[in-house]
């Protein structure tokens, strides 16, 4: 937890290797960690959300046309994924 407490940014390189379920789980775990850290340092209950990814800045990088995505589906269900 100490490493997460000190973190300010999460960098995901090769995002095409992260499927939507993994991306969601990363978000959920960081939100859970942020709530745990909040409880440890504050008297009150934590907010329902820290704005996603536990309030960390998120940098997603990769060579988007280098290889096909792990799963060719969009994270946004309202848009079709164009490979």
C-alpha positions, 0 to 999 in steps of 0.5 A: 500500500505504501507504493500506491500511497506515493504514486501520482500517475499510472503508466500503461505501456502496450495498452493493446495487450490489456483487455477490457476486463483487465482495464476494469479490474485495474480501475477497481483495485486502485479505487479500493486501495484509495478508499483503504488509504483514505480510511487510514488517514481520515475519520470520515468515510471515503467518497464513492469514487475518486474519479477513476483509478483511485484518483491517479493520473493515467497515461496510456501508450503503445504502438496502436497499429503495431499489432492487433488488440488482444480483443477487438472490442471497444471499451466504449460500448456505444462505438464499434472498434475499428481495427 
